[in-house]
Amino acid sequence: MEEDQVAGLVRELVLRILPAKGGGGNGNRDLMAERAFKYAMRIVGSRITPSLANDEAAMAEAVKRQLVNEGRSSDALTFADLYRRFSVLTGPGCIENKWSVLYLLRAVSEDQRKEKAETRGDAGHFTSTISGPASMGGLPVLPRADGHVENGRVRNMQIQLHKTLDQDRAPAGGVLILSKDPENAKAAALREYAEVSQEESEVTESALVKDVLYACQGIDGRFVKFDKDLDGYAVSESYKVPRTTRCMVRKLCELGWLYKKVKEYIYESVERGPIEAIGTVGQAFCAALQEELSDYYKLLAVLEGQVHNPIPGMAEGKGPGNYLSLRRLMVWLAEPTVRIRLMAVLVDDCKNSRGGAMAGAIHMHAQHGDPLVQDFMRRLLRRVCSPLFEMVRSWVLEGELNDIFSEFFVVGQVVKAEALWRDGYQLHSGMLPSFIPEPLAKRILRTGKSINFLRVCCKDQGWADAAAEAASAAGTSTRRGGLGYGETEALEILVVEAAKRIDRHLIEIMYGQFKFRDHCLAIKRYLLLGQGDFIQYLMDIVGPDLSQAANTISSFKLSGLLESAIRASNAQYDDPDILDRLRVKMMPHNSGDRGWDVFSLEYNARDPLNTIFTESVMARYLKIFNFLWKLKRVEHALSATWQTMKPNCSIARLFATRDGGGKQQLVAILRRCQTLRNEMNHFVTNLQYYIMFEVLEYSWVDFSDEMEEARDLDELIVAHERYLNAIVEKSLLGERSHQLNKTLFALFDLILRFRSHGDRLYESAREMQARGETYSRQKPKREPQKMGSWVSGGRKSSSQLTGEFLRSMGEEMDAIAVEYSSLLEGFIAQLPLQQHVDLKFLLFRLDFTEFYSRQQLNTLTTPTKSRRTSLRGGKQSQNA
């Protein structure tokens, strides 16, 4: 059924094309129509295909352009609308090969335009450009009205067509399969195509091939030149060249544009640019590009050897196999185009990069699925990363930073020896290649730092043997070129082995030769007051001097007293090197400061210990010492107060024999003083126990365990920092305990004021006792008649002075007691708010019987003074 529909459509098309009237009558017209129909069916049933590309959109655009050129803009718009509706028709019953329909319509339109006649003459002479003379199988050209044929070539085609139609009769189905070409029609068609192509082009293909090869080298040819507007090589518009050839030349010359970009980058970087801007990695990149271009040059040399061989024509059969045409050139240059296009992409990405960043950017393009690209990138990266891997090898095994142009991901700077480990070398993340993980980069950094630390600070050369052992264990060489790109696993093994051996050697040097553990213990014993006999004796002998004004104290005298304390205690048996580092330090003072406020001890940590005991670390040790020294001074003051209180019972008995009222007041003051002193001593003793044992000893035990587990200097520094921070936080010296620390120091100052008040109390009591004894010795020498009046007057005057003195001391004692209770309650109330868990144990020790908790509850209902024994007027108030 489908074949009948096609045949009917073809017959209708033939009848529409043939003229309605002809010179031979209707019989001849019917005969010609039948013969034309059969020939058309032969074409429809054949395998002949047009030479144009099957591009529907391009064909529609060509039809619209032709209508516009003929001045038929309205028809062009109508055609565009019809084509839009025609192109969207899909599904059953719709035309699938829409391009063929458009091609047919355009061919028919061209025939009508060329003939310029509405009616045609003899029906025996007909033609069509559907197949055209290029195929020698189309319909002959219809003659003019006078029967004259314009072209002899067309006339020959008509004769050939008549012979074909007469000799070959189609079967009933109207389809003929061409199995032979007895008249060599194919060769004739090829010759005709070649002649037509030569007429359409002013430039031979051989000349274009030569110019394309020139363009591939970045050189302008005769016909193909670089167009700045197009930013590429193209055939000059002044030459007549077919559009397909022009497009092919443009596509081939893309390689020249890419080559020019790569070549300019190499020239700008190596020849004109400063070497500091490109660096060794950039130089290696340019060298790798140049080496890849060398292979490209060899290919161009081979192609230039074939360009002089003539290109055989289409009708000449097979010519020599080593000729070069545009199509063959496209095949030859396919693979080089891929490589040089990739090189141009790398050039664009690396234009503003250098060093490790450049290697990382190139590495990102190696993550590709194409084996050709992978092999090319691996070969290129091995050359580019060679300087970078050499820097890694030199740094890890020799500690040398051979980075002249700042390309390595390890950056060094000139610092003092004590800052070499912390500030001398840093990791530059911007130069870290993406194929080296950051943990591995940090290990590389630490390994090189360890070598430099051993060499510069420790004056040790044992690291060289450790590095050689690491290289041997990793299976790599210590010479250049031992590592390269793609050997990340081997690099990691080398770094791990080197770090393990060199770090172990460094720890052994720190513990053995430089006695790090002993120095930490010495700091604990002397700066953290762990050597009890030494601290007690030192405080006893420097106490009188430190009680003076700070600006009158001689540091030389204090240094002598320090030496005396060392010789008088078990500290004399310590290592002389340790004792030589212990010195007296007088802090800056203001007017009115006492020696207690500015006195301190310092420990001189020399190289390489000052890498751990830095200035900031020693400043925190000094802060802890000042706190512990003041706590020890308060404890010492309370002990001295107790020693002063002990012999004053005789004073109480003396006053009891003289005056009952004075005795009652004195006993009350002494009892209140003793009670307050015991309360203060309870607080100071528990606080001191907490600091010395819960804080210092436990922190030291943890630090000792971490020292045993430390595998490198960084871990040792971190362990010491953790130890020091724990002491600072637990001792209420941290930033979070600022308010609590302020309250604690106010309590210390109040206790020292209480000690001064007690000293004045007992000193005045002893003075009264001395006056009484003097009065007793002088009493028998007085005259009897005057004794009564004198004794009565003296006794009254003495009793009055004693009462005023006791009232004054009682008022001061009450004020100290009230202030102490207020500060202590505030201190205890702040302890539960602290974040550190150990401070809760301090609260438990201070308020074990919950005395202060109950007292705090009663504060809201009972005035503070009513809870204590009043010393005024010799009366006692209600106890809480």
Beta strands, then each sheet from edge to edge (+ up, - down):
strand 1: 224-227
strand 2: 232-235
strand 3: 410-412
strand 4: 425-427
strand 5: 582-586
strand 6: 599-603
sheet 1: 1+ 2-
sheet 2: 3+ 4-
sheet 3: 5+ 6-
end
